[in-house]
Amino acid sequence: MAANVFRLTAFSGKNVLFSLRGASSVNRLSAKVVLPTTSSIKALQWKNELHTSSPAKQEMFVLPKDRKQGAQHWYTERIVAVGLIGLVPLGILYPMQMVDQSLAVLIPLHSYWGVNAILSDYLWRPALPVAKASWLLLSVITAAGLMYLNVHDVGICKLLIMLMKV
């Protein structure tokens, strides 16, 4: 009886990660697993990260990750987003000073968080601090302008109503 033998081997550079050998018959299947060495694991991790610069230069741009703070920030972002969903129609139907002031704070905050995440994900790392500082300044100026509009002019909600009537 002829046995069809197969062999499956995975390599990481020069190191063998695992090797499976066996025959076509399930009863005669035997497998040999070679566990990876620490050097092969490090080699795999380095290859999967797709970095173009040296590790010493990359450490300069690594941000510390705190799960609790990240979860709290995500939760706060959701509260602001849901608040805006309710405040915009409320402000159009019943324009009030409280709704205007809430929108003057929440709209720039919501846009700041969104664009800040986009900048962090897609911008060239050395240009990131300047872009983030510029975006923070623009967001603060926007919030100040909206508050000025609320105090010294008609307010955000009445302005939106006037623009819709045009």
PEFEN-V548102 format. One record per run of one state. SS is the DSSP state (~ for helix, > for strand, _ for the rest). FROM is the first residue (numbers start at 1). TO is the last residue. Records with the same first field share a line. If there is no record, write none. Layout:
BEGIN
SS = FROM-TO + FROM-TO
END
This chain:
BEGIN
_ = 1-4 + 13-14 + 24-25 + 29-31 + 33-37 + 49-54 + 62-66 + 94-96 + 123-124 + 153-155 + 166-166
> = 5-12 + 15-23 + 32-32
~ = 26-28 + 38-48 + 55-61 + 67-93 + 97-122 + 125-152 + 156-165
END
